[in-house]
Amino acid sequence: MKSEPLISVIVPIYNVEQYICKCIESIINQKYKNLQIILVDDGSTDGSGGICDSYADRDSRIKVIHKENGGLVSARKAGLSIANGAYIGFVDGDDYIEQDMYFELCSRLRESGADFISSGFKKNDGDDIYFSDVSFLCCMDKQNAAEFYRRHVFDPTDKEYILTCIWSKLFKRDIIIKSYMDLPESQSYGEDLLCLCGCVFYSQKIQVIDRAYYHYTIRENSLFHQTNVNALLNECDLYSQLCILFEKLNVGLEVKEALKDRFIREALNGISKITNINYPIYKFPNVNELYNKNVVIYGAGKVGQDYYSQICKYESCHIVAWADSNPKNFSFEYCKVCSIDELKTRFFDVVVIAVLSEQTAFSIETALINSGIDKNKIVWRKPKLII
């Protein structure tokens, strides 16, 4: 494998001693062996730094950086500053990757000649899987930047949407360094999206595959879990930073409307979390299919909540149940969420699967069929954005 290009894998680490061994083991045991593994101990106060040093003693591919705590962006930049690889990837210290991840990503990237490749991820050991509905290769059209960003970066309902996380990707060295090193070190929220927007602009060709190799762990203290006003303030700051970035790239005016629409959607979502009042951003695309039918909505996340608000407005559509695989996770004053098993006692004409991803919808459909529900009664349509 020495003839293969070097891949630098940067791992920012802060107080993750209960996760870090699994993370490092998943990288050193990659099928692709020509790796430079950069472990950045960002001022950990637990045993994480010592664990990193012990692995470096055993594997010459590992380089450890110990630095004062400066946050995620600072840690990734420290890793990039010593990265020698022709390609660069990222793994967070509390996550892990499948054995063939970098072999597959590098092989496909070299075949296509793309500037970066994007795959998907599995949340919390595969409870939920997120990746593109299709594999595709696209060229960045700077003459039509607004439409490109609207479709591929800002619209999660688009079939050719690119997931914003940077740790499920592999980048050509010059693309990621040019995009990431300019980020403000204080950017603790949305740094992946800012980086992706830069990478997209500087790329000529982008590849996306409908596979997931990355295992992403959500911890209770994660920014992902914020439901208070800070989450909304973070979105406001991110919107400002995105405006600054696009102005710098000289496409500010072209992207302005698409960026504004994205901000409105995220702001409404944040306000919904703060107030417990749902402000819909998705809709079922053809409500005529549901007229004069008894409807079950399956999925109580954001899409399901928006569908409930939409379908309730039509007197000719009657919602008889709202179900989810984890009904205990949801509590609404206006409707009780039930389990799949409880559907056996209900009379209905159609089950509407309320999720964004076609792949997730297929998994739900299989579970519903296995529970005894007629396949002909199950419907999934790609949600449409209201804004």
N, C-alpha and C positions, 0 to 999 in steps of 0.2 A: 504493500500500500504506500510505500515511500514515494512511488511515482505519482501518486494521487496528490492533488493540491491540499495544502494545509488548511484545516478549519480551526479557527480560534473560537472557543466556546467560553463566554464570559458569564460568571455566576456571582451576582451581588448577594451578600450574606449579612444578615443582621439578626442575631438572637433566634436562631432556628435550629438549635442543637438536636431537637427531637426529630427533625426532618432531614438534616444535612447529609447524613450517611447514605440514606436511600437516594438522595439527589446525586451525590458524587459517584456512587456505585453505578448508577444508570448511565453516567457519562463515560466513565473509564471502561465500561463493558460494552461500549458501542461496537457494532460490526465494522464501522469505519474507524480505522485505528490512527490515521495520521492527524492527530488532534493536538492543539495547544489548549490546555484547560486552565483558565485564569480564574482563581477563586479570590474574590474581593471581600475581605472581612472589613465591613464598614463600621468599625468601632464596637463590635459585639461585647456585651458585658457578661455573657454566659460562656459556655465551653466551645462555642462555634469555631473561634479562631484556632484553638488547640487541635480540634478535629481536622481542620484544614491542613495544618502543619504536618500532622501524622500521615495524611494521605500523600502529601508532597514528598515525604521521606520514602514512600513506597513506589511512587510513579513519577518518572522523570518528565513526563509530559505536563505535570502540574506546576503552576507558578502561583504563589500566594502573595497577595498584597494586603498588608495591614494598614489601615488608615483611620483617622478620626471620623466619627460619624458625620456624614454629610448628606445622607439621603440616597434614594435609588438612582437618580440621574447622576449624581456625583460618583457613585460606585461604578456604574456602567461606563462613565467617561474614563475613570481610572483604568478600567480593564481595556478599553479601546486604545488608550495611550501606549500600551505595550503589546497590543495584538499584532501578530506577524502574519496571520492567515490571509490567503487569497479570498476566503469566504469567512463570514462571521455569523455566529449564532448566539442566542442568549437562553439561559435557563435560570429561573429564580430559585433561591436556596431552599424553599419549602416545597418545590415541585420535583417531578422526575420525568424521564423520557423513555420511550420504548427503544429496544436494542437496535432496530434498523432505521431509526429516524434520520440520522445524518447520512447514512449510506443512500437511502432513497432520495432525500432532498438534494444531495449533491449530484447524484446520477442524473436526475431529471433536470436539474438546473443547467448542467453542462450540455445535456442533449438539446435543450431548447435555446440556449444562449441568452436566457433571460437575466435581468439584473438582480432580481430576487424572486424567491419562491415562497408561497404561503400555503400552509396546511392548517389543520384544525386542532382541537384539543378536547380532552375528556375531563369533565369537572368532577372533583372529589371521587377519584378512582373509577370514573366511568358511569356515574349515576346519570349524567347528562353529557351528550356528545354534540359538539358544535363544529361544523365544517361546511364548506360551500356545497350547494346542491349539485354542482357540476364542476368538472375540471375544465380549465380554459386558459388560453394564452391571449393576452391583449397588449396592444401597443398604446402607450400614452400619447394622446393627441393634444399637443399644447395649443393648437388652434381652436380646440373645443374643450378647454380645461373645465369649464363649469359643468358641462354635461358629464364628463368623465368622473369628476369628483362626486357629483350628485348620485350617479348610478353606482359606482364601484366602492366609494368610501363612506358616503353619508346615508345610503338607503339600504337598511338591513333586509328589506323585502325583495331586493333585486336578485335575480338568479346568479348574477356575476358580482356579488358583493364580496369585498375583501375584508376578512376579520382584522380588527385594528391592532390586536396584540402583536408584539414583535418577537415574543419568545417561541412562537410556533413557525418561525420563518428562518430562511437562510439568505444572507445578503452578500453581494459582491462587496469587497472591502471599501472601495471608494464611495459607493452609494451610501452605506450606513454611516461612515465617518463624516461625510459631508452633511448628512441630515441630523445626526444625533449630537455632534459636538457643539452645535449652535444652540441647543436647548438651554433654557435657564435652569441652573442647578436647583433652584427653589421650586421647580415644577413637580409637585407631588401628586398631581391628578391630571390625567389625560396626556401624559408624556408620550405614551405609545401612539396615540392618534396624531399628535404633532409630528412625531418622527415619521410615521407612515405617510403623512401628507407630503413631507419633504422627499422621502424615498420615491414616491409615485412620480413627483415632478421631475426628479433627476434621472429617472429610468426611461429607457426606450421600450423595453419589453418586460412584461410581468407575467409570471406563471402562478396559477392557483390550482391546487389539487384537492379532490374530494376524499381526503384521508386525514386521520387524526392520530398523531403519535405522542402528543404532549399531554401529561397529566397535571392538571392545575388544581391546587388546593386552596379553597376559600376558608380563611380563618375568621373568627367572629370579630376581631378587631380590624379587619381589612377596610380600606376606604370603599370597597365594593358594597359594604353593608350600611354605609351611612344613609340614614333616612331623615336627618334633621336639616335645619336651614343651611348648615355647612355644605351639604351636597349641592344645594342650589347655588351658593356662592362660588363653589368650585367650578360649576358649569359656566357661570358668568366670567370667571377668570380665564377659563379655557377658551371661551368664545373670543375674548380679547386677544389672547395669544395666537389663536388661529388667524384672526384678522391681520395681526402684525406679520405673521409668517407669509400669508398670501400677498400682502403688499410688498414684502421683500422679494417674493418670487415674480412680481410684476403681473400677477393675475388677480389682484384684489377685486377689481370691478367685475370681472367675469364670474368669479366664484361667489360674489357677495350674496346673491339671492339664495343659492343652494346652501350656503353656510348659515344664513339667517333662518331658513326653514329648519335646518338641523337643530339650531339653538332653541327655537320655539318648541320643537318636540321634546327635547331634553328638559327644558324648563317646565313644561306642563307635566312631564313625568315626575320631576322633583317636587313640584307643588302638590301633586297627587299624594306623594309619600308623606309630606308634611301635614297636609290637611285631612288625609283619609277620604278625600273626595276625588273620584276618578275623573280625569280629563282625557277623553279618548284621543288617541293618535292613530289607531288602526281601525279598519272596518272590514267586515266580510264583503267580498267584492260583488256578489250577486245575490242580494237578499230575496229576489224573486223565487229562487229555488226553495225558500223556506215558507212561502205563503201557504196558509191553511194546513200547516204541519205542526205536530208536537215535537219540539226540539229539545235535545240534550246538548249542552255545551260541554266539551271535554277540554280541560285546561283552565286553571284559575290564575294563571300569571297575567301579565299586562295585556296580552292579546285576548285572553278569555274575558277579562274585565271589560275591555273595550267592546267585544262582541255582545256581552250581556247588555251594556248600555244601549247599543245600537238596536238589537233585536227587540228589546222591551218596548221600543217606540211604535212597533207595528202591531196593531190589534189582531191582524190575521196570522201572526206568528205567536205560538204559545210555548214558552220555555217551561218544560216539566221537570227538569233537573239540571244541576251544574255539578260536574264530577271532576275529579283529579286523582292522580296516583298517590298524592300525599295530602289528603283533605284536611288533616290536622294542622297543616301549615297556613291555612287560610281561614279567616273569620270576618264575615261581612254581615252588617246589620240587616241588609235587605234580602239575603239569600244564604242558605246553608249549602256548603260544598260537601258532596257525598263521595263515596268510593265506587269503584267499578262494580263491586258485588251488589251494591244497593240498586243498581240499574235494573237488576233482574225483576224487581218488584214494580217497575214503572212501565207505563205504556208510552211508546214514542215512535215517531216515523223516521227520524233522522238524528244521527250523532254528528255534530259539527266539531271537528278537531281544531282547537284554537292555539296554534303554535306557528312560529315563523318558518321553521326549517322543514323542508319536504322529507329529509331523512328522519328527523324526530317524529314527524307525522306518521311515517311508515312504521316506525317502532311501536307507536301508540296503536295504530290500526291492528298490528299483529297481536298486541296484548288484548285488545277489545274482542277480536275474533276468537282468540283462545279462551276468553271468558264466556263465549257463547253468543255474542252479538253478530247478527247477520251482516256480512261484508257489504251487502247492497244498501244498508242503512247508514254506512259510514261515509262522511264527506270531509275532505280537506281542500281548501282553496288557498292559494298564496294570499296573505292579508295585503290590503292596500293601505297606503299612507293617506291620512286625511289631509295632512299638511305636506 
